[in-house]
Amino acid sequence: MLSIKEGLHFDVSRAANEIEQFIRSEVNRLGKRGVVLGLSGGLDSSTCAILCVRALGRSRVLTLLLPERDTNMQNMADARLVAQMLDLQPIHIDISPLLATIGVYNLVSGEQAGNRPMIESGIRWINHLSSAPSAFSEGMAMLYNIKANLWLRLVRRLL
């Protein structure tokens, strides 16, 4: 019987190759020329961009930068860095007017959305509720740069 540690271990290169093959096969199966993805500068979208470029080539990957009123500009800088590393030319579209039109900004003020101490307190509270950090709290910590540059180290390892 495998231990938890052994069960969680996997071959990163093999997994990346399998995902790349899946991307190629799905794009071909659907009869599409490529993929479109939003590049936020975070770990998920950066990893997707890398895998798509490796699977299809950069000419078949269209990336969008979609900042809005409350976007952390460091995230946009990170997204541009990833695009540059992959030699992509992202399209930049500010979605603030759309979000304002549908009333998103009526739900939470810009001050609340940008209140980093409040967000960090919430992340600590979520971590405190469990004996181990949750995927949600870890994702939030990375989103708000509490674990700055972790995503960049992971991205460089995949390149």
Backbone as JSON Lines, residues from 0, in Angstrom:
{"i":0,"aa":"M","n":[0.84,-1.18,0.0],"ca":[0.0,0.0,0.0],"c":[0.89,1.25,0.0]}
{"i":1,"aa":"L","n":[0.5,2.26,-0.81],"ca":[1.26,3.5,-0.92],"c":[0.98,4.41,0.27]}
{"i":2,"aa":"S","n":[2.01,5.09,0.72],"ca":[1.81,6.12,1.73],"c":[1.21,7.34,1.03]}
{"i":3,"aa":"I","n":[0.7,8.27,1.81],"ca":[0.14,9.5,1.23],"c":[1.21,10.22,0.42]}
{"i":4,"aa":"K","n":[2.41,10.31,0.97],"ca":[3.5,11.01,0.28],"c":[3.8,10.34,-1.05]}
{"i":5,"aa":"E","n":[3.89,9.01,-1.05],"ca":[4.16,8.29,-2.29],"c":[3.0,8.43,-3.27]}
{"i":6,"aa":"G","n":[1.79,8.42,-2.76],"ca":[0.61,8.55,-3.61],"c":[0.5,9.91,-4.26]}
{"i":7,"aa":"L","n":[1.03,10.94,-3.6],"ca":[0.97,12.29,-4.14],"c":[2.13,12.59,-5.08]}
{"i":8,"aa":"H","n":[3.16,11.78,-5.07],"ca":[4.32,12.01,-5.93],"c":[3.96,11.64,-7.37]}
{"i":9,"aa":"F","n":[4.35,12.48,-8.29],"ca":[4.14,12.16,-9.69],"c":[5.26,12.76,-10.52]}
{"i":10,"aa":"D","n":[5.4,12.24,-11.7],"ca":[6.43,12.68,-12.64],"c":[5.92,13.93,-13.35]}
{"i":11,"aa":"V","n":[6.48,15.1,-13.01],"ca":[6.02,16.37,-13.54],"c":[6.17,16.42,-15.06]}
{"i":12,"aa":"S","n":[7.29,15.95,-15.58],"ca":[7.51,15.97,-17.03],"c":[6.49,15.12,-17.76]}
{"i":13,"aa":"R","n":[6.22,13.96,-17.2],"ca":[5.23,13.06,-17.82],"c":[3.84,13.7,-17.78]}
{"i":14,"aa":"A","n":[3.49,14.28,-16.64],"ca":[2.18,14.94,-16.52],"c":[2.06,16.09,-17.51]}
{"i":15,"aa":"A","n":[3.12,16.9,-17.64],"ca":[3.1,18.01,-18.59],"c":[2.93,17.5,-20.01]}
{"i":16,"aa":"N","n":[3.64,16.44,-20.37],"ca":[3.51,15.86,-21.71],"c":[2.09,15.35,-21.97]}
{"i":17,"aa":"E","n":[1.49,14.72,-20.97],"ca":[0.12,14.23,-21.12],"c":[-0.87,15.37,-21.31]}
{"i":18,"aa":"I","n":[-0.68,16.45,-20.56],"ca":[-1.56,17.61,-20.7],"c":[-1.37,18.26,-22.07]}
{"i":19,"aa":"E","n":[-0.13,18.37,-22.52],"ca":[0.13,18.94,-23.84],"c":[-0.52,18.1,-24.94]}
{"i":20,"aa":"Q","n":[-0.43,16.79,-24.83],"ca":[-1.08,15.91,-25.81],"c":[-2.59,16.09,-25.77]}
{"i":21,"aa":"F","n":[-3.16,16.22,-24.59],"ca":[-4.6,16.46,-24.45],"c":[-4.99,17.77,-25.14]}
{"i":22,"aa":"I","n":[-4.22,18.82,-24.92],"ca":[-4.51,20.12,-25.55],"c":[-4.5,19.96,-27.06]}
{"i":23,"aa":"R","n":[-3.45,19.34,-27.61],"ca":[-3.36,19.14,-29.07],"c":[-4.55,18.34,-29.59]}
{"i":24,"aa":"S","n":[-4.86,17.25,-28.91],"ca":[-5.93,16.39,-29.41],"c":[-7.29,17.08,-29.34]}
{"i":25,"aa":"E","n":[-7.55,17.85,-28.28],"ca":[-8.84,18.54,-28.16],"c":[-8.98,19.66,-29.18]}
{"i":26,"aa":"V","n":[-7.91,20.42,-29.39],"ca":[-7.95,21.49,-30.39],"c":[-8.21,20.87,-31.77]}
{"i":27,"aa":"N","n":[-7.53,19.78,-32.08],"ca":[-7.74,19.11,-33.36],"c":[-9.13,18.49,-33.45]}
{"i":28,"aa":"R","n":[-9.57,17.82,-32.39],"ca":[-10.88,17.17,-32.39],"c":[-12.0,18.18,-32.6]}
{"i":29,"aa":"L","n":[-11.85,19.36,-32.02],"ca":[-12.86,20.41,-32.14],"c":[-12.71,21.22,-33.43]}
{"i":30,"aa":"G","n":[-11.66,20.94,-34.18],"ca":[-11.46,21.64,-35.44],"c":[-11.1,23.1,-35.26]}
{"i":31,"aa":"K","n":[-10.43,23.43,-34.19],"ca":[-10.05,24.82,-33.9],"c":[-8.62,25.07,-34.34]}
{"i":32,"aa":"R","n":[-8.3,26.34,-34.52],"ca":[-6.95,26.71,-34.93],"c":[-6.02,26.89,-33.74]}
{"i":33,"aa":"G","n":[-6.58,27.09,-32.55],"ca":[-5.75,27.32,-31.37],"c":[-6.61,27.55,-30.15]}
{"i":34,"aa":"V","n":[-6.03,28.25,-29.18],"ca":[-6.73,28.51,-27.92],"c":[-6.67,29.99,-27.58]}
{"i":35,"aa":"V","n":[-7.63,30.41,-26.78],"ca":[-7.67,31.76,-26.22],"c":[-7.69,31.61,-24.72]}
{"i":36,"aa":"L","n":[-6.81,32.33,-24.03],"ca":[-6.83,32.25,-22.58],"c":[-6.52,33.59,-21.95]}
{"i":37,"aa":"G","n":[-7.14,33.81,-20.8],"ca":[-6.88,35.01,-20.02],"c":[-5.63,34.79,-19.2]}
{"i":38,"aa":"L","n":[-4.72,35.73,-19.27],"ca":[-3.46,35.63,-18.54],"c":[-3.49,36.64,-17.4]}
{"i":39,"aa":"S","n":[-3.6,36.12,-16.18],"ca":[-3.73,36.98,-15.0],"c":[-2.41,37.28,-14.33]}
{"i":40,"aa":"G","n":[-1.4,36.48,-14.65],"ca":[-0.12,36.61,-13.95],"c":[0.0,35.63,-12.8]}
{"i":41,"aa":"G","n":[-1.08,34.9,-12.54],"ca":[-1.07,33.91,-11.47],"c":[-0.55,32.56,-11.95]}
{"i":42,"aa":"L","n":[-0.43,31.65,-11.01],"ca":[0.12,30.33,-11.3],"c":[-0.73,29.56,-12.31]}
{"i":43,"aa":"D","n":[-2.06,29.56,-12.15],"ca":[-2.91,28.76,-13.03],"c":[-2.82,29.22,-14.48]}
{"i":44,"aa":"S","n":[-3.04,30.51,-14.72],"ca":[-3.05,30.98,-16.1],"c":[-1.65,30.93,-16.71]}
{"i":45,"aa":"S","n":[-0.62,31.16,-15.91],"ca":[0.76,31.08,-16.42],"c":[1.09,29.66,-16.83]}
{"i":46,"aa":"T","n":[0.69,28.7,-16.01],"ca":[0.93,27.3,-16.33],"c":[0.17,26.91,-17.59]}
{"i":47,"aa":"C","n":[-1.09,27.34,-17.69],"ca":[-1.88,27.05,-18.9],"c":[-1.21,27.63,-20.14]}
{"i":48,"aa":"A","n":[-0.73,28.85,-20.04],"ca":[-0.07,29.49,-21.19],"c":[1.16,28.69,-21.6]}
{"i":49,"aa":"I","n":[1.96,28.31,-20.64],"ca":[3.18,27.53,-20.94],"c":[2.81,26.22,-21.62]}
{"i":50,"aa":"L","n":[1.85,25.5,-21.06],"ca":[1.47,24.2,-21.63],"c":[0.87,24.36,-23.02]}
{"i":51,"aa":"C","n":[0.07,25.4,-23.23],"ca":[-0.53,25.63,-24.55],"c":[0.53,25.99,-25.58]}
{"i":52,"aa":"V","n":[1.48,26.83,-25.22],"ca":[2.56,27.18,-26.15],"c":[3.39,25.95,-26.47]}
{"i":53,"aa":"R","n":[3.69,25.15,-25.48],"ca":[4.46,23.92,-25.73],"c":[3.68,22.95,-26.6]}
{"i":54,"aa":"A","n":[2.36,22.89,-26.42],"ca":[1.54,21.95,-27.17],"c":[1.27,22.41,-28.6]}
{"i":55,"aa":"L","n":[1.04,23.71,-28.78],"ca":[0.54,24.21,-30.06],"c":[1.49,25.16,-30.78]}
{"i":56,"aa":"G","n":[2.42,25.74,-30.06],"ca":[3.26,26.79,-30.62],"c":[2.62,28.15,-30.33]}
{"i":57,"aa":"R","n":[3.45,29.16,-30.18],"ca":[2.94,30.47,-29.76],"c":[1.99,31.1,-30.75]}
{"i":58,"aa":"S","n":[2.11,30.79,-32.03],"ca":[1.22,31.4,-33.02],"c":[-0.22,30.92,-32.9]}
{"i":59,"aa":"R","n":[-0.44,29.85,-32.14],"ca":[-1.8,29.31,-31.96],"c":[-2.35,29.57,-30.56]}
{"i":60,"aa":"V","n":[-1.71,30.48,-29.82],"ca":[-2.16,30.83,-28.47],"c":[-2.42,32.34,-28.42]}
{"i":61,"aa":"L","n":[-3.67,32.7,-28.22],"ca":[-4.06,34.1,-28.08],"c":[-4.29,34.36,-26.6]}
{"i":62,"aa":"T","n":[-3.55,35.32,-26.05],"ca":[-3.69,35.64,-24.63],"c":[-4.32,37.01,-24.46]}
{"i":63,"aa":"L","n":[-5.16,37.1,-23.44],"ca":[-5.84,38.35,-23.11],"c":[-5.44,38.77,-21.71]}
{"i":64,"aa":"L","n":[-5.14,40.05,-21.53],"ca":[-4.96,40.64,-20.21],"c":[-6.25,41.4,-19.94]}
{"i":65,"aa":"L","n":[-6.95,41.05,-18.87],"ca":[-8.27,41.59,-18.59],"c":[-8.33,42.26,-17.22]}
{"i":66,"aa":"P","n":[-7.56,43.31,-17.02],"ca":[-7.6,43.98,-15.71],"c":[-8.93,44.69,-15.5]}
{"i":67,"aa":"E","n":[-9.21,44.95,-14.24],"ca":[-10.4,45.73,-13.88],"c":[-10.02,46.67,-12.75]}
{"i":68,"aa":"R","n":[-10.95,47.43,-12.29],"ca":[-10.7,48.49,-11.31],"c":[-9.86,48.02,-10.12]}
{"i":69,"aa":"D","n":[-10.1,46.84,-9.62],"ca":[-9.45,46.37,-8.4],"c":[-8.27,45.43,-8.65]}
{"i":70,"aa":"T","n":[-7.84,45.31,-9.9],"ca":[-6.73,44.42,-10.22],"c":[-5.44,44.92,-9.59]}
{"i":71,"aa":"N","n":[-4.7,44.02,-9.0],"ca":[-3.38,44.33,-8.47],"c":[-2.45,44.51,-9.67]}
{"i":72,"aa":"M","n":[-1.89,45.69,-9.81],"ca":[-1.05,45.98,-10.98],"c":[0.21,45.11,-11.03]}
{"i":73,"aa":"Q","n":[0.63,44.59,-9.88],"ca":[1.76,43.66,-9.9],"c":[1.37,42.39,-10.66]}
{"i":74,"aa":"N","n":[0.12,41.96,-10.52],"ca":[-0.34,40.78,-11.26],"c":[-0.28,41.03,-12.75]}
{"i":75,"aa":"M","n":[-0.66,42.24,-13.18],"ca":[-0.59,42.57,-14.61],"c":[0.86,42.61,-15.08]}
{"i":76,"aa":"A","n":[1.75,43.12,-14.23],"ca":[3.18,43.12,-14.58],"c":[3.68,41.68,-14.71]}
{"i":77,"aa":"D","n":[3.23,40.82,-13.81],"ca":[3.62,39.4,-13.87],"c":[3.08,38.75,-15.14]}
{"i":78,"aa":"A","n":[1.83,39.08,-15.51],"ca":[1.23,38.53,-16.73],"c":[2.03,38.97,-17.96]}
{"i":79,"aa":"R","n":[2.41,40.26,-18.0],"ca":[3.21,40.74,-19.13],"c":[4.57,40.04,-19.17]}
{"i":80,"aa":"L","n":[5.15,39.76,-17.99],"ca":[6.43,39.06,-17.93],"c":[6.3,37.64,-18.49]}
{"i":81,"aa":"V","n":[5.23,36.95,-18.1],"ca":[5.0,35.6,-18.63],"c":[4.83,35.66,-20.14]}
{"i":82,"aa":"A","n":[4.03,36.6,-20.62],"ca":[3.82,36.75,-22.07],"c":[5.15,37.01,-22.77]}
{"i":83,"aa":"Q","n":[5.98,37.86,-22.19],"ca":[7.29,38.16,-22.77],"c":[8.17,36.92,-22.79]}
{"i":84,"aa":"M","n":[8.17,36.18,-21.69],"ca":[8.98,34.96,-21.61],"c":[8.57,33.95,-22.67]}
{"i":85,"aa":"L","n":[7.28,33.94,-23.02],"ca":[6.76,32.99,-24.01],"c":[6.68,33.6,-25.41]}
{"i":86,"aa":"D","n":[7.13,34.84,-25.55],"ca":[7.1,35.57,-26.82],"c":[5.68,35.68,-27.37]}
{"i":87,"aa":"L","n":[4.74,35.99,-26.48],"ca":[3.34,36.19,-26.85],"c":[3.05,37.69,-26.88]}
{"i":88,"aa":"Q","n":[2.07,38.08,-27.67],"ca":[1.64,39.47,-27.77],"c":[0.21,39.55,-27.23]}
{"i":89,"aa":"P","n":[0.03,39.68,-25.92],"ca":[-1.33,39.67,-25.36],"c":[-2.13,40.9,-25.76]}
{"i":90,"aa":"I","n":[-3.44,40.71,-25.83],"ca":[-4.37,41.81,-26.07],"c":[-4.83,42.31,-24.71]}
{"i":91,"aa":"H","n":[-4.76,43.62,-24.5],"ca":[-5.1,44.23,-23.21],"c":[-6.49,44.85,-23.31]}
{"i":92,"aa":"I","n":[-7.42,44.4,-22.47],"ca":[-8.79,44.93,-22.45],"c":[-9.17,45.22,-21.01]}
{"i":93,"aa":"D","n":[-9.42,46.48,-20.69],"ca":[-9.87,46.86,-19.35],"c":[-11.37,46.54,-19.26]}
{"i":94,"aa":"I","n":[-11.72,45.6,-18.37],"ca":[-13.12,45.19,-18.26],"c":[-13.88,45.96,-17.17]}
{"i":95,"aa":"S","n":[-13.27,47.0,-16.61],"ca":[-13.94,47.8,-15.59],"c":[-15.28,48.36,-16.05]}
{"i":96,"aa":"P","n":[-15.37,48.94,-17.25],"ca":[-16.67,49.48,-17.68],"c":[-17.77,48.4,-17.74]}
{"i":97,"aa":"L","n":[-17.42,47.23,-18.2],"ca":[-18.4,46.13,-18.26],"c":[-18.86,45.76,-16.85]}
{"i":98,"aa":"L","n":[-17.92,45.6,-15.93],"ca":[-18.27,45.22,-14.56],"c":[-19.1,46.3,-13.88]}
{"i":99,"aa":"A","n":[-18.78,47.56,-14.17],"ca":[-19.57,48.66,-13.6],"c":[-20.99,48.63,-14.15]}
{"i":100,"aa":"T","n":[-21.13,48.37,-15.44],"ca":[-22.44,48.34,-16.09],"c":[-23.34,47.25,-15.5]}
{"i":101,"aa":"I","n":[-22.75,46.1,-15.2],"ca":[-23.58,45.01,-14.65],"c":[-23.7,45.07,-13.13]}
{"i":102,"aa":"G","n":[-23.09,46.08,-12.5],"ca":[-23.3,46.32,-11.08],"c":[-22.37,45.63,-10.12]}
{"i":103,"aa":"V","n":[-21.29,45.05,-10.62],"ca":[-20.36,44.34,-9.73],"c":[-19.79,45.28,-8.67]}
{"i":104,"aa":"Y","n":[-19.45,46.49,-9.06],"ca":[-18.82,47.41,-8.12],"c":[-19.79,47.96,-7.08]}
{"i":105,"aa":"N","n":[-21.07,47.69,-7.25],"ca":[-22.04,48.09,-6.24],"c":[-22.03,47.12,-5.06]}
{"i":106,"aa":"L","n":[-21.46,45.94,-5.25],"ca":[-21.43,44.91,-4.21],"c":[-20.33,45.15,-3.19]}
{"i":107,"aa":"V","n":[-19.14,45.55,-3.67],"ca":[-17.98,45.75,-2.8],"c":[-17.29,47.03,-3.25]}
{"i":108,"aa":"S","n":[-16.98,47.88,-2.32],"ca":[-16.3,49.13,-2.67],"c":[-14.86,48.85,-3.06]}
{"i":109,"aa":"G","n":[-14.29,49.79,-3.79],"ca":[-12.88,49.69,-4.15],"c":[-12.0,49.65,-2.92]}
{"i":110,"aa":"E","n":[-12.41,50.38,-1.89],"ca":[-11.65,50.4,-0.63],"c":[-11.64,49.0,0.01]}
{"i":111,"aa":"Q","n":[-12.8,48.33,0.03],"ca":[-12.86,46.99,0.61],"c":[-12.05,46.0,-0.23]}
{"i":112,"aa":"A","n":[-12.2,46.09,-1.55],"ca":[-11.49,45.16,-2.44],"c":[-9.98,45.34,-2.33]}
{"i":113,"aa":"G","n":[-9.53,46.56,-2.04],"ca":[-8.1,46.83,-1.94],"c":[-7.57,46.81,-0.52]}
{"i":114,"aa":"N","n":[-8.4,46.38,0.43],"ca":[-7.99,46.37,1.84],"c":[-7.14,45.13,2.11]}
{"i":115,"aa":"R","n":[-5.87,45.23,1.83],"ca":[-4.96,44.1,1.96],"c":[-4.91,43.54,3.38]}
{"i":116,"aa":"P","n":[-4.83,44.36,4.43],"ca":[-4.82,43.8,5.78],"c":[-6.07,42.97,6.08]}
{"i":117,"aa":"M","n":[-7.24,43.44,5.61],"ca":[-8.47,42.68,5.84],"c":[-8.41,41.33,5.1]}
{"i":118,"aa":"I","n":[-7.92,41.35,3.87],"ca":[-7.83,40.12,3.09],"c":[-6.83,39.17,3.73]}
{"i":119,"aa":"E","n":[-5.68,39.69,4.15],"ca":[-4.67,38.85,4.79],"c":[-5.2,38.27,6.1]}
{"i":120,"aa":"S","n":[-5.97,39.05,6.82],"ca":[-6.58,38.56,8.06],"c":[-7.53,37.41,7.74]}
{"i":121,"aa":"G","n":[-8.29,37.56,6.68],"ca":[-9.21,36.49,6.27],"c":[-8.47,35.22,5.89]}
{"i":122,"aa":"I","n":[-7.35,35.37,5.2],"ca":[-6.54,34.21,4.82],"c":[-6.01,33.51,6.07]}
{"i":123,"aa":"R","n":[-5.52,34.29,7.04],"ca":[-5.03,33.69,8.29],"c":[-6.16,32.98,9.03]}
{"i":124,"aa":"W","n":[-7.36,33.58,9.02],"ca":[-8.51,32.98,9.68],"c":[-8.88,31.65,9.03]}
{"i":125,"aa":"I","n":[-8.87,31.61,7.71],"ca":[-9.17,30.36,7.0],"c":[-8.12,29.31,7.32]}
{"i":126,"aa":"N","n":[-6.84,29.7,7.32],"ca":[-5.77,28.76,7.67],"c":[-5.93,28.25,9.1]}
{"i":127,"aa":"H","n":[-6.34,29.12,10.0],"ca":[-6.51,28.75,11.4],"c":[-7.62,27.71,11.59]}
{"i":128,"aa":"L","n":[-8.63,27.74,10.72],"ca":[-9.75,26.81,10.85],"c":[-9.38,25.37,10.55]}
{"i":129,"aa":"S","n":[-8.31,25.17,9.82],"ca":[-7.91,23.8,9.5],"c":[-6.49,23.57,9.99]}
{"i":130,"aa":"S","n":[-6.16,22.31,10.18],"ca":[-4.81,21.99,10.65],"c":[-3.79,22.17,9.53]}
{"i":131,"aa":"A","n":[-4.26,22.09,8.29],"ca":[-3.38,22.31,7.13],"c":[-4.01,23.38,6.26]}
{"i":132,"aa":"P","n":[-3.2,24.17,5.59],"ca":[-3.76,25.19,4.7],"c":[-4.63,24.57,3.61]}
{"i":133,"aa":"S","n":[-5.71,25.24,3.27],"ca":[-6.59,24.75,2.21],"c":[-6.1,25.24,0.86]}
{"i":134,"aa":"A","n":[-6.56,24.59,-0.2],"ca":[-6.23,25.04,-1.55],"c":[-6.73,26.46,-1.75]}
{"i":135,"aa":"F","n":[-7.91,26.76,-1.2],"ca":[-8.48,28.11,-1.33],"c":[-7.58,29.14,-0.67]}
{"i":136,"aa":"S","n":[-7.2,28.87,0.58],"ca":[-6.39,29.87,1.3],"c":[-5.01,30.0,0.67]}
{"i":137,"aa":"E","n":[-4.44,28.91,0.19],"ca":[-3.15,28.99,-0.47],"c":[-3.26,29.78,-1.76]}
{"i":138,"aa":"G","n":[-4.35,29.56,-2.51],"ca":[-4.57,30.32,-3.73],"c":[-4.74,31.8,-3.45]}
{"i":139,"aa":"M","n":[-5.5,32.12,-2.4],"ca":[-5.69,33.52,-2.03],"c":[-4.37,34.14,-1.6]}
{"i":140,"aa":"A","n":[-3.58,33.38,-0.87],"ca":[-2.28,33.89,-0.43],"c":[-1.4,34.21,-1.62]}
{"i":141,"aa":"M","n":[-1.43,33.35,-2.63],"ca":[-0.63,33.62,-3.83],"c":[-1.21,34.79,-4.6]}
{"i":142,"aa":"L","n":[-2.54,34.87,-4.7],"ca":[-3.19,35.95,-5.42],"c":[-2.81,37.3,-4.84]}
{"i":143,"aa":"Y","n":[-2.76,37.38,-3.52],"ca":[-2.44,38.64,-2.87],"c":[-0.96,38.76,-2.51]}
{"i":144,"aa":"N","n":[-0.13,37.97,-3.21],"ca":[1.33,38.05,-3.11],"c":[1.88,37.85,-1.71]}
{"i":145,"aa":"I","n":[1.16,37.13,-0.87],"ca":[1.72,36.8,0.44],"c":[2.89,35.84,0.24]}
{"i":146,"aa":"K","n":[2.78,35.02,-0.79],"ca":[3.88,34.12,-1.14],"c":[4.47,34.59,-2.47]}
{"i":147,"aa":"A","n":[4.96,35.79,-2.48],"ca":[5.47,36.42,-3.69],"c":[6.55,35.57,-4.34]}
{"i":148,"aa":"N","n":[6.51,35.56,-5.64],"ca":[7.49,34.9,-6.51],"c":[7.46,33.38,-6.48]}
{"i":149,"aa":"L","n":[6.55,32.77,-5.71],"ca":[6.41,31.32,-5.76],"c":[6.01,30.88,-7.16]}
{"i":150,"aa":"W","n":[5.02,31.57,-7.74],"ca":[4.56,31.21,-9.08],"c":[5.68,31.36,-10.09]}
{"i":151,"aa":"L","n":[6.51,32.39,-9.96],"ca":[7.59,32.62,-10.92],"c":[8.6,31.5,-10.87]}
{"i":152,"aa":"R","n":[8.92,31.01,-9.68],"ca":[9.85,29.87,-9.56],"c":[9.25,28.64,-10.23]}
{"i":153,"aa":"L","n":[7.95,28.42,-10.06],"ca":[7.29,27.28,-10.68],"c":[7.25,27.41,-12.19]}
{"i":154,"aa":"V","n":[6.97,28.6,-12.69],"ca":[6.92,28.84,-14.14],"c":[8.3,28.59,-14.75]}
{"i":155,"aa":"R","n":[9.34,29.12,-14.13],"ca":[10.7,28.92,-14.66],"c":[11.07,27.46,-14.68]}
{"i":156,"aa":"R","n":[10.59,26.71,-13.73],"ca":[10.9,25.27,-13.68],"c":[10.26,24.53,-14.85]}
{"i":157,"aa":"L","n":[9.09,24.99,-15.29],"ca":[8.42,24.35,-16.42],"c":[9.04,24.73,-17.76]}
{"i":158,"aa":"L","n":[9.68,25.89,-17.84],"ca":[10.23,26.35,-19.14],"c":[11.47,25.59,-19.54]}
